[in-house]
């Protein structure tokens, strides 16, 4: 089917959401049984980790690790927010930089200032949005980022959305005294779909939508390591405990440009594959053999592909053996773990 579809359903008893673009699975969100990214806790500082620049904190859901922190004494209460999913046996990662995200706005309590997404370039619209922000945010210490989804949205809806997030931020930031407690649980897949998939789309909410719209078959395909590439090439994506290995092959294509074509095709599809599979951490690309002069074209394609991806990914560069390495935030649980 042509166009964009958002399918809201449940998978194995878990809340789930799928984004289809022209029949292709563009994104997939499945709820996990671990704390959600974005959940906010009042935690209690535990012991510092000398040499690692951080400390452990206690939450109702176990220990968390707070990086790059100073001036926090053991036993002190502090607010933290979950930034990703922890590997098995490790503490969940948290930060003190609290963000309150909604469809149209991001409230930044510790970063004053009113800002508008750079994607909105119409100066009249920017002035209009600033007027809305000033009318709602009356605390100069509270920061606000107006998201690109504000473009074309109703002014009253934007104002109501900002006001709701600002009220939540005030309530949470004022609740810093006491023992460990979860203050917000974070957004589930359906709320995240509403918040982040803002482009026009057909929204399907009827039970069984995953089956009737072919999402189950697309998920099954995403569980397999092999991905076919245009031109007969293929890529294998296989997670291990230490890293995610990505192996690119030219297949039956024996032309001189086969390697570069396969590598660029893999680069363009890699962000989507990692999103759908929920993979992060260290990622090593074992590319089809190509000359060093072709590396620039490959890097440009890879950089452009990840520029449009919302999950933070660092392009680390080439290894002495000719592999290319990435470091990607573990913002999601691996699909294979969620479906076991």
Secondary structure, DSSP 8 states (H G I E B T S, - for coil): --SEEEEEEEETTEEEEEEEETTEEEEEEE--SS--TT-EEEEEEEEEETTTTEEEEEETTEEEEEES--S--TT-EEEEEE-S---TTS-EEEES---EE-SSEEEETTS-EEEE-TT---HHHHHHHHHHHHHH---TT-EEEE-GGGTT--HHHHHHHHHHHHHHHHHHHT--SSSSEEEE----HHHHHHHH--S--EEE-STTHHHHTTHHHHHHHHHSSEEE-TTS-EEEEEE-SS-EEEEEE-TT--STTHHHHHHHHHHHHHHHHHHHHT--EEEEEE-----GGGHHHHHHHHHHHHHT-SS-EEEEEE-TTS-EEEEE---S--HHHHT-
